[in-house]
Amino acid sequence: MSEPDIIGELRPLRGSDGQVYFPAPDVAALLRGIAASWAECAADDDPAWEPPGGDMVLLDADTVRTLADVLRVQANEIDLQSIALTSKGVDRT
């Protein structure tokens, strides 16, 4: 799944204060999806990224793997914080 496809799966919600919010599980899934995409890219011998309408950029595989790990850790932290809020009786919606 490409990053635009993953981003397209986010379901924005409008709060009673008028702000737009995204459900924490959606954000965690987004981060994990991007991390998986990056890890797959880093598995190639010569990882590269080509932005829409841009030139291909060669990437350092170790750096890409590290960034993917950072996104996974952030997704886990979102999950943990959501669990903590839920266990304290805070409404996540």
C-alpha positions in Angstrom: 0.0 0.0 0.0 1.4 3.4 -0.9 1.7 6.3 1.5 -1.1 8.3 -0.2 -3.4 5.2 0.1 -2.6 5.0 3.8 -3.2 8.7 4.4 -6.5 8.4 2.5 -7.7 5.9 5.2 -7.6 8.5 8.0 -11.1 9.4 9.1 -11.2 13.0 10.3 -13.7 13.9 13.0 -14.9 17.3 14.0 -15.0 17.9 17.7 -17.6 19.9 19.6 -15.0 22.7 19.7 -15.0 22.8 15.9 -11.5 21.4 15.6 -10.7 18.5 13.3 -9.3 15.4 15.0 -8.1 12.0 13.9 -8.8 8.9 16.0 -5.6 7.7 17.7 -5.9 4.2 16.2 -6.0 5.7 12.7 -2.9 7.8 13.4 -1.0 4.8 14.9 -2.0 2.7 11.8 -0.8 5.5 9.5 2.6 5.6 11.2 2.9 1.8 11.1 1.9 1.8 7.4 4.5 4.4 6.5 7.1 2.6 8.6 6.3 -0.7 6.8 6.6 1.1 3.4 10.0 2.6 4.4 11.3 -0.8 5.7 10.3 -2.4 2.4 12.2 0.3 0.6 15.2 -0.1 2.8 15.2 -3.9 2.0 16.2 -3.0 -1.6 19.9 -3.0 -2.4 19.7 0.7 -3.5 16.7 2.3 -1.8 15.4 5.3 -3.6 12.5 7.7 -3.3 10.9 9.5 -6.2 8.4 12.2 -5.2 5.5 12.9 -7.6 6.9 15.1 -10.4 10.4 15.1 -8.8 13.7 13.5 -9.4 14.7 10.2 -7.8 16.7 10.5 -4.6 19.0 7.7 -3.4 18.5 6.9 0.3 20.8 5.4 2.9 19.2 2.1 3.9 20.3 2.3 7.6 18.8 5.7 7.9 15.5 4.7 6.4 15.4 1.6 8.7 16.1 3.9 11.7 13.3 6.3 10.7 10.9 3.4 10.2 11.8 2.3 13.8 11.1 5.8 15.1 7.7 5.8 13.5 6.9 2.4 15.0 7.9 3.6 18.4 5.7 6.7 18.1 2.7 4.4 17.0 3.3 2.3 20.1 3.4 5.4 22.3 0.1 6.6 20.8 -1.4 3.2 21.6 0.0 3.2 25.2 -1.3 6.8 25.8 -4.7 5.8 24.5 -4.9 2.8 26.8 -3.8 5.0 29.7 -6.5 7.6 29.0 -9.1 4.9 28.6 -8.2 3.3 31.9 -8.5 6.6 33.6 -12.0 7.0 32.2 -11.2 9.8 29.8 -13.4 9.9 26.7 -11.1 9.6 23.6 -13.7 10.9 21.2 
